């Protein structure tokens, strides 16, 4: 019986860790898209100024 409880708690810990990783991934993806968007805008600016 004790072993079953131990396995169950292990699974719960694993699920929590997985959720944490997913949320971290989502956060970093958000940051990345913001950065790349800013970079893209910046590039557009420099390209326009170079053309003028």
PQR file with spaces between the fields and no chain letter, atoms N, CA, C, O and H, PARSE charges and radii, in Angstrom:
ATOM       1  N    UNK     1       0.829   -1.213    0.000 -0.4000 1.5000
ATOM       2  CA   UNK     1       0.000    0.000    0.000 -0.0000 2.0000
ATOM       3  C    UNK     1       0.862    1.261    0.000  0.5500 1.7000
ATOM       4  O    UNK     1       0.605    2.213   -0.738 -0.5500 1.4000
ATOM       5  N    UNK     2       1.886    1.241    0.844 -0.4000 1.5000
ATOM       6  CA   UNK     2       2.740    2.427    0.944 -0.0000 2.0000
ATOM       7  C    UNK     2       3.371    2.774   -0.402  0.5500 1.7000
ATOM       8  O    UNK     2       3.488    3.946   -0.760 -0.5500 1.4000
ATOM       9  H    UNK     2       2.094    0.468    1.443  0.4000 1.0000
ATOM      10  N    UNK     3       3.773    1.746   -1.139 -0.4000 1.5000
ATOM      11  CA   UNK     3       4.430    1.968   -2.427 -0.0000 2.0000
ATOM      12  C    UNK     3       3.477    2.666   -3.408  0.5500 1.7000
ATOM      13  O    UNK     3       3.894    3.549   -4.158 -0.5500 1.4000
ATOM      14  H    UNK     3       3.678    0.794   -0.848  0.4000 1.0000
ATOM      15  N    UNK     4       2.217    2.272   -3.400 -0.4000 1.5000
ATOM      16  CA   UNK     4       1.227    2.868   -4.299 -0.0000 2.0000
ATOM      17  C    UNK     4       1.076    4.360   -3.994  0.5500 1.7000
ATOM      18  O    UNK     4       1.005    5.183   -4.907 -0.5500 1.4000
ATOM      19  H    UNK     4       1.878    1.554   -2.792  0.4000 1.0000
ATOM      20  N    UNK     5       1.030    4.696   -2.717 -0.4000 1.5000
ATOM      21  CA   UNK     5       0.905    6.098   -2.307 -0.0000 2.0000
ATOM      22  C    UNK     5       2.140    6.869   -2.757  0.5500 1.7000
ATOM      23  O    UNK     5       2.039    7.997   -3.240 -0.5500 1.4000
ATOM      24  H    UNK     5       1.088    4.028   -1.975  0.4000 1.0000
ATOM      25  N    UNK     6       3.303    6.250   -2.593 -0.4000 1.5000
ATOM      26  CA   UNK     6       4.558    6.895   -2.978 -0.0000 2.0000
ATOM      27  C    UNK     6       4.564    7.185   -4.479  0.5500 1.7000
ATOM      28  O    UNK     6       4.935    8.278   -4.905 -0.5500 1.4000
ATOM      29  H    UNK     6       3.385    5.334   -2.201  0.4000 1.0000
ATOM      30  N    UNK     7       4.150    6.200   -5.277 -0.4000 1.5000
ATOM      31  CA   UNK     7       4.105    6.374   -6.734 -0.0000 2.0000
ATOM      32  C    UNK     7       3.131    7.482   -7.112  0.5500 1.7000
ATOM      33  O    UNK     7       3.395    8.277   -8.014 -0.5500 1.4000
ATOM      34  H    UNK     7       3.848    5.312   -4.931  0.4000 1.0000
ATOM      35  N    UNK     8       2.008    7.524   -6.414 -0.4000 1.5000
ATOM      36  CA   UNK     8       0.991    8.527   -6.698 -0.0000 2.0000
ATOM      37  C    UNK     8       1.528    9.932   -6.434  0.5500 1.7000
ATOM      38  O    UNK     8       1.321   10.840   -7.239 -0.5500 1.4000
ATOM      39  H    UNK     8       1.793    6.878   -5.681  0.4000 1.0000
ATOM      40  N    UNK     9       2.217   10.110   -5.308 -0.4000 1.5000
ATOM      41  CA   UNK     9       2.755   11.431   -4.984 -0.0000 2.0000
ATOM      42  C    UNK     9       3.849   11.814   -5.980  0.5500 1.7000
ATOM      43  O    UNK     9       3.994   12.984   -6.334 -0.5500 1.4000
ATOM      44  H    UNK     9       2.386    9.373   -4.654  0.4000 1.0000
ATOM      45  N    UNK    10       4.609   10.829   -6.423 -0.4000 1.5000
ATOM      46  CA   UNK    10       5.640   11.071   -7.433 -0.0000 2.0000
ATOM      47  C    UNK    10       5.015   11.576   -8.730  0.5500 1.7000
ATOM      48  O    UNK    10       5.531   12.494   -9.368 -0.5500 1.4000
ATOM      49  H    UNK    10       4.492    9.879   -6.135  0.4000 1.0000
ATOM      50  N    UNK    11       3.910   10.969   -9.102 -0.4000 1.5000
ATOM      51  CA   UNK    11       3.228   11.363  -10.338 -0.0000 2.0000
ATOM      52  C    UNK    11       2.742   12.808  -10.222  0.5500 1.7000
ATOM      53  O    UNK    11       2.856   13.592  -11.163 -0.5500 1.4000
ATOM      54  H    UNK    11       3.491   10.223   -8.584  0.4000 1.0000
ATOM      55  N    UNK    12       2.198   13.144   -9.051 -0.4000 1.5000
ATOM      56  CA   UNK    12       1.705   14.507   -8.831 -0.0000 2.0000
ATOM      57  C    UNK    12       2.846   15.507   -8.960  0.5500 1.7000
ATOM      58  O    UNK    12       2.686   16.562   -9.574 -0.5500 1.4000
ATOM      59  H    UNK    12       2.105   12.506   -8.287  0.4000 1.0000
ATOM      60  N    UNK    13       3.989   15.178   -8.387 -0.4000 1.5000
ATOM      61  CA   UNK    13       5.162   16.060   -8.460 -0.0000 2.0000
ATOM      62  C    UNK    13       5.576   16.230   -9.918  0.5500 1.7000
ATOM      63  O    UNK    13       5.902   17.334  -10.355 -0.5500 1.4000
ATOM      64  H    UNK    13       4.119   14.321   -7.889  0.4000 1.0000
ATOM      65  N    UNK    14       5.560   15.137  -10.661 -0.4000 1.5000
ATOM      66  CA   UNK    14       5.917   15.174  -12.078 -0.0000 2.0000
ATOM      67  C    UNK    14       4.982   16.068  -12.873  0.5500 1.7000
ATOM      68  O    UNK    14       5.421   16.833  -13.731 -0.5500 1.4000
ATOM      69  H    UNK    14       5.295   14.241  -10.307  0.4000 1.0000
ATOM      70  N    UNK    15       3.680   15.969  -12.582 -0.4000 1.5000
ATOM      71  CA   UNK    15       2.693   16.789  -13.286 -0.0000 2.0000
ATOM      72  C    UNK    15       2.910   18.262  -12.984  0.5500 1.7000
ATOM      73  O    UNK    15       2.821   19.108  -13.874 -0.5500 1.4000
ATOM      74  H    UNK    15       3.323   15.347  -11.885  0.4000 1.0000
ATOM      75  N    UNK    16       3.195   18.563  -11.720 -0.4000 1.5000
ATOM      76  CA   UNK    16       3.433   19.956  -11.332 -0.0000 2.0000
ATOM      77  C    UNK    16       4.649   20.510  -12.057  0.5500 1.7000
ATOM      78  O    UNK    16       4.621   21.636  -12.556 -0.5500 1.4000
ATOM      79  H    UNK    16       3.267   17.875  -10.997  0.4000 1.0000
ATOM      80  N    UNK    17       5.711   19.725  -12.116 -0.4000 1.5000
ATOM      81  CA   UNK    17       6.938   20.154  -12.791 -0.0000 2.0000
ATOM      82  C    UNK    17       6.661   20.394  -14.273  0.5500 1.7000
ATOM      83  O    UNK    17       7.177   21.343  -14.864 -0.5500 1.4000
ATOM      84  H    UNK    17       5.734   18.811  -11.711  0.4000 1.0000
ATOM      85  N    UNK    18       5.845   19.527  -14.866 -0.4000 1.5000
ATOM      86  CA   UNK    18       5.513   19.661  -16.287 -0.0000 2.0000
ATOM      87  C    UNK    18       4.738   20.950  -16.532  0.5500 1.7000
ATOM      88  O    UNK    18       5.019   21.675  -17.487 -0.5500 1.4000
ATOM      89  H    UNK    18       5.426   18.756  -14.387  0.4000 1.0000
ATOM      90  N    UNK    19       3.769   21.236  -15.677 -0.4000 1.5000
ATOM      91  CA   UNK    19       2.978   22.462  -15.813 -0.0000 2.0000
ATOM      92  C    UNK    19       3.876   23.682  -15.699  0.5500 1.7000
ATOM      93  O    UNK    19       3.713   24.653  -16.438 -0.5500 1.4000
ATOM      94  H    UNK    19       3.540   20.648  -14.901  0.4000 1.0000
ATOM      95  N    UNK    20       4.827   23.629  -14.767 -0.4000 1.5000
ATOM      96  CA   UNK    20       5.747   24.742  -14.562 -0.0000 2.0000
ATOM      97  C    UNK    20       6.579   24.965  -15.824  0.5500 1.7000
ATOM      98  O    UNK    20       6.747   26.102  -16.265 -0.5500 1.4000
ATOM      99  H    UNK    20       4.959   22.840  -14.167  0.4000 1.0000
ATOM     100  N    UNK    21       7.098   23.885  -16.402 -0.4000 1.5000
ATOM     101  CA   UNK    21       7.902   23.987  -17.625 -0.0000 2.0000
ATOM     102  C    UNK    21       7.089   24.579  -18.764  0.5500 1.7000
ATOM     103  O    UNK    21       7.588   25.409  -19.525 -0.5500 1.4000
ATOM     104  H    UNK    21       6.961   22.961  -16.043  0.4000 1.0000
ATOM     105  N    UNK    22       5.841   24.155  -18.882 -0.4000 1.5000
ATOM     106  CA   UNK    22       4.975   24.653  -19.955 -0.0000 2.0000
ATOM     107  C    UNK    22       4.755   26.153  -19.787  0.5500 1.7000
ATOM     108  O    UNK    22       4.830   26.906  -20.758 -0.5500 1.4000
ATOM     109  H    UNK    22       5.436   23.481  -18.265  0.4000 1.0000
ATOM     110  N    UNK    23       4.481   26.592  -18.554 -0.4000 1.5000
ATOM     111  CA   UNK    23       4.248   28.017  -18.327 -0.0000 2.0000
ATOM     112  C    UNK    23       5.513   28.824  -18.591  0.5500 1.7000
ATOM     113  O    UNK    23       5.442   29.939  -19.108 -0.5500 1.4000
ATOM     114  H    UNK    23       4.420   25.981  -17.764  0.4000 1.0000
ATOM     115  N    UNK    24       6.677   28.263  -18.237 -0.4000 1.5000
ATOM     116  CA   UNK    24       7.953   28.941  -18.508 -0.0000 2.0000
ATOM     117  C    UNK    24       8.150   29.057  -20.018  0.5500 1.7000
ATOM     118  O    UNK    24       8.577   30.099  -20.515 -0.5500 1.4000
ATOM     119  H    UNK    24       6.734   27.358  -17.817  0.4000 1.0000
ATOM     120  N    UNK    25       7.838   27.984  -20.744 -0.4000 1.5000
ATOM     121  CA   UNK    25       7.964   27.991  -22.202 -0.0000 2.0000
ATOM     122  C    UNK    25       7.063   29.055  -22.811  0.5500 1.7000
ATOM     123  O    UNK    25       7.482   29.797  -23.699 -0.5500 1.4000
ATOM     124  H    UNK    25       7.492   27.137  -20.340  0.4000 1.0000
ATOM     125  N    UNK    26       5.823   29.130  -22.332 -0.4000 1.5000
ATOM     126  CA   UNK    26       4.882   30.118  -22.853 -0.0000 2.0000
ATOM     127  C    UNK    26       5.387   31.529  -22.585  0.5500 1.7000
ATOM     128  O    UNK    26       5.302   32.403  -23.447 -0.5500 1.4000
ATOM     129  H    UNK    26       5.482   28.527  -21.611  0.4000 1.0000
ATOM     130  N    UNK    27       5.916   31.744  -21.375 -0.4000 1.5000
ATOM     131  CA   UNK    27       6.438   33.064  -21.021 -0.0000 2.0000
ATOM     132  C    UNK    27       7.600   33.438  -21.923  0.5500 1.7000
ATOM     133  O    UNK    27       7.643   34.550  -22.449 -0.5500 1.4000
ATOM     134  H    UNK    27       5.986   31.033  -20.674  0.4000 1.0000
ATOM     135  N    UNK    28       8.547   32.519  -22.109 -0.4000 1.5000
ATOM     136  CA   UNK    28       9.721   32.820  -22.927 -0.0000 2.0000
ATOM     137  C    UNK    28       9.319   33.020  -24.383  0.5500 1.7000
ATOM     138  O    UNK    28       9.922   33.826  -25.092 -0.5500 1.4000
ATOM     139  H    UNK    28       8.512   31.615  -21.681  0.4000 1.0000
ATOM     140  N    UNK    29       8.304   32.289  -24.827 -0.4000 1.5000
ATOM     141  CA   UNK    29       7.836   32.449  -26.209 -0.0000 2.0000
ATOM     142  C    UNK    29       7.248   33.848  -26.387  0.5500 1.7000
ATOM     143  O    UNK    29       7.448   34.493  -27.417 -0.5500 1.4000
ATOM     144  H    UNK    29       7.815   31.634  -24.251  0.4000 1.0000
ATOM     145  N    UNK    30       6.514   34.308  -25.361 -0.4000 1.5000
ATOM     146  CA   UNK    30       5.932   35.652  -25.396 -0.0000 2.0000
ATOM     147  C    UNK    30       7.037   36.693  -25.500  0.5500 1.7000
ATOM     148  O    UNK    30       6.975   37.607  -26.323 -0.5500 1.4000
ATOM     149  H    UNK    30       6.352   33.784  -24.525  0.4000 1.0000
ATOM     150  N    UNK    31       8.047   36.541  -24.652 -0.4000 1.5000
ATOM     151  CA   UNK    31       9.175   37.478  -24.652 -0.0000 2.0000
ATOM     152  C    UNK    31       9.889   37.465  -25.994  0.5500 1.7000
ATOM     153  O    UNK    31      10.264   38.514  -26.517 -0.5500 1.4000
ATOM     154  H    UNK    31       8.097   35.799  -23.984  0.4000 1.0000
ATOM     155  N    UNK    32      10.077   36.267  -26.553 -0.4000 1.5000
ATOM     156  CA   UNK    32      10.765   36.142  -27.832 -0.0000 2.0000
ATOM     157  C    UNK    32       9.993   36.863  -28.934  0.5500 1.7000
ATOM     158  O    UNK    32      10.591   37.594  -29.724 -0.5500 1.4000
ATOM     159  H    UNK    32       9.772   35.414  -26.129  0.4000 1.0000
ATOM     160  N    UNK    33       8.686   36.672  -28.998 -0.4000 1.5000
ATOM     161  CA   UNK    33       7.894   37.296  -30.055 -0.0000 2.0000
ATOM     162  C    UNK    33       7.933   38.819  -29.917  0.5500 1.7000
ATOM     163  O    UNK    33       7.955   39.535  -30.917 -0.5500 1.4000
ATOM     164  H    UNK    33       8.201   36.078  -28.356  0.4000 1.0000
ATOM     165  N    UNK    34       7.940   39.307  -28.681 -0.4000 1.5000
ATOM     166  CA   UNK    34       8.032   40.752  -28.466 -0.0000 2.0000
ATOM     167  C    UNK    34       9.383   41.260  -28.945  0.5500 1.7000
ATOM     168  O    UNK    34       9.462   42.293  -29.609 -0.5500 1.4000
ATOM     169  H    UNK    34       7.921   38.725  -27.868  0.4000 1.0000
ATOM     170  N    UNK    35      10.442   40.539  -28.611 -0.4000 1.5000
ATOM     171  CA   UNK    35      11.792   40.936  -29.013 -0.0000 2.0000
ATOM     172  C    UNK    35      11.922   40.928  -30.528  0.5500 1.7000
ATOM     173  O    UNK    35      12.418   41.891  -31.113 -0.5500 1.4000
ATOM     174  H    UNK    35      10.377   39.700  -28.071  0.4000 1.0000
ATOM     175  N    UNK    36      11.482   39.850  -31.170 -0.4000 1.5000
ATOM     176  CA   UNK    36      11.630   39.741  -32.620 -0.0000 2.0000
ATOM     177  C    UNK    36      10.790   40.806  -33.323  0.5500 1.7000
ATOM     178  O    UNK    36      11.185   41.316  -34.371 -0.5500 1.4000
ATOM     179  H    UNK    36      11.080   39.067  -30.695  0.4000 1.0000
ATOM     180  N    UNK    37       9.644   41.139  -32.755 -0.4000 1.5000
ATOM     181  CA   UNK    37       8.804   42.167  -33.347 -0.0000 2.0000
ATOM     182  C    UNK    37       9.535   43.510  -33.281  0.5500 1.7000
ATOM     183  O    UNK    37       9.550   44.272  -34.247 -0.5500 1.4000
ATOM     184  H    UNK    37       9.323   40.724  -31.903  0.4000 1.0000
ATOM     185  N    UNK    38      10.137   43.781  -32.125 -0.4000 1.5000
ATOM     186  CA   UNK    38      10.898   45.015  -31.946 -0.0000 2.0000
ATOM     187  C    UNK    38      12.068   45.037  -32.920  0.5500 1.7000
ATOM     188  O    UNK    38      12.359   46.067  -33.529 -0.5500 1.4000
ATOM     189  H    UNK    38      10.125   43.161  -31.340  0.4000 1.0000
ATOM     190  N    UNK    39      12.737   43.898  -33.063 -0.4000 1.5000
ATOM     191  CA   UNK    39      13.871   43.785  -33.978 -0.0000 2.0000
ATOM     192  C    UNK    39      13.420   44.051  -35.401  0.5500 1.7000
ATOM     193  O    UNK    39      14.084   44.767  -36.150 -0.5500 1.4000
ATOM     194  H    UNK    39      12.500   43.062  -32.568  0.4000 1.0000
ATOM     195  N    UNK    40      12.300   43.475  -35.766 -0.4000 1.5000
ATOM     196  CA   UNK    40      11.777   43.628  -37.119 -0.0000 2.0000
ATOM     197  C    UNK    40      11.478   45.103  -37.395  0.5500 1.7000
ATOM     198  O    UNK    40      11.816   45.626  -38.457 -0.5500 1.4000
ATOM     199  H    UNK    40      11.761   42.893  -35.157  0.4000 1.0000
ATOM     200  N    UNK    41      10.840   45.764  -36.427 -0.4000 1.5000
ATOM     201  CA   UNK    41      10.534   47.188  -36.571 -0.0000 2.0000
ATOM     202  C    UNK    41      11.830   47.964  -36.746  0.5500 1.7000
ATOM     203  O    UNK    41      11.926   48.852  -37.593 -0.5500 1.4000
ATOM     204  H    UNK    41      10.565   45.339  -35.565  0.4000 1.0000
ATOM     205  N    UNK    42      12.812   47.626  -35.947 -0.4000 1.5000
ATOM     206  CA   UNK    42      14.104   48.297  -35.996 -0.0000 2.0000
ATOM     207  C    UNK    42      14.731   48.131  -37.374  0.5500 1.7000
ATOM     208  O    UNK    42      15.212   49.095  -37.970 -0.5500 1.4000
ATOM     209  H    UNK    42      12.735   46.905  -35.259  0.4000 1.0000
ATOM     210  N    UNK    43      14.719   46.905  -37.870 -0.4000 1.5000
ATOM     211  CA   UNK    43      15.283   46.621  -39.191 -0.0000 2.0000
ATOM     212  C    UNK    43      14.565   47.425  -40.262  0.5500 1.7000
ATOM     213  O    UNK    43      15.201   47.984  -41.155 -0.5500 1.4000
ATOM     214  H    UNK    43      14.328   46.122  -37.386  0.4000 1.0000
ATOM     215  N    UNK    44      13.264   47.483  -40.175 -0.4000 1.5000
ATOM     216  CA   UNK    44      12.476   48.245  -41.139 -0.0000 2.0000
ATOM     217  C    UNK    44      12.945   49.695  -41.142  0.5500 1.7000
ATOM     218  O    UNK    44      13.148   50.298  -42.196 -0.5500 1.4000
ATOM     219  H    UNK    44      12.747   47.029  -39.449  0.4000 1.0000
ATOM     220  N    UNK    45      13.110   50.233  -39.957 -0.4000 1.5000
ATOM     221  CA   UNK    45      13.555   51.622  -39.813 -0.0000 2.0000
ATOM     222  C    UNK    45      14.898   51.834  -40.498  0.5500 1.7000
ATOM     223  O    UNK    45      15.043   52.752  -41.306 -0.5500 1.4000
ATOM     224  H    UNK    45      12.946   49.743  -39.101  0.4000 1.0000
ATOM     225  N    UNK    46      15.871   51.004  -40.187 -0.4000 1.5000
ATOM     226  CA   UNK    46      17.215   51.186  -40.746 -0.0000 2.0000
ATOM     227  C    UNK    46      17.185   50.998  -42.257  0.5500 1.7000
ATOM     228  O    UNK    46      17.898   51.689  -42.984 -0.5500 1.4000
ATOM     229  H    UNK    46      15.753   50.259  -39.530  0.4000 1.0000
ATOM     230  N    UNK    47      16.364   50.065  -42.731 -0.4000 1.5000
ATOM     231  CA   UNK    47      16.268   49.847  -44.180 -0.0000 2.0000
ATOM     232  C    UNK    47      15.690   51.078  -44.865  0.5500 1.7000
ATOM     233  O    UNK    47      16.170   51.493  -45.920 -0.5500 1.4000
ATOM     234  H    UNK    47      15.786   49.503  -42.140  0.4000 1.0000
ATOM     235  N    UNK    48      14.663   51.656  -44.266 -0.4000 1.5000
ATOM     236  CA   UNK    48      14.036   52.851  -44.837 -0.0000 2.0000
ATOM     237  C    UNK    48      15.040   54.002  -44.870  0.5500 1.7000
ATOM     238  O    UNK    48      15.147   54.707  -45.874 -0.5500 1.4000
ATOM     239  H    UNK    48      14.272   51.319  -43.409  0.4000 1.0000
ATOM     240  N    UNK    49      15.768   54.191  -43.783 -0.4000 1.5000
ATOM     241  CA   UNK    49      16.739   55.292  -43.729 -0.0000 2.0000
ATOM     242  C    UNK    49      17.872   55.054  -44.717  0.5500 1.7000
ATOM     243  O    UNK    49      18.418   56.007  -45.272 -0.5500 1.4000
ATOM     244  H    UNK    49      15.681   53.618  -42.968  0.4000 1.0000
ATOM     245  N    UNK    50      18.231   53.796  -44.943 -0.4000 1.5000
ATOM     246  CA   UNK    50      19.291   53.486  -45.907 -0.0000 2.0000
ATOM     247  C    UNK    50      18.827   53.789  -47.330  0.5500 1.7000
ATOM     248  O    UNK    50      19.610   54.249  -48.161 -0.5500 1.4000
ATOM     249  H    UNK    50      17.788   53.022  -44.492  0.4000 1.0000
ATOM     250  N    UNK    51      17.564   53.532  -47.600 -0.4000 1.5000
ATOM     251  CA   UNK    51      17.025   53.760  -48.945 -0.0000 2.0000
ATOM     252  C    UNK    51      16.917   55.251  -49.261  0.5500 1.7000
ATOM     253  O    UNK    51      17.057   55.655  -50.415 -0.5500 1.4000
ATOM     254  H    UNK    51      16.928   53.159  -46.925  0.4000 1.0000
ATOM     255  N    UNK    52      16.672   56.054  -48.250 -0.4000 1.5000
ATOM     256  CA   UNK    52      16.466   57.496  -48.481 -0.0000 2.0000
ATOM     257  C    UNK    52      17.719   58.226  -48.885  0.5500 1.7000
ATOM     258  O    UNK    52      17.684   59.436  -49.108 -0.5500 1.4000
ATOM     259  H    UNK    52      16.559   55.725  -47.312  0.4000 1.0000
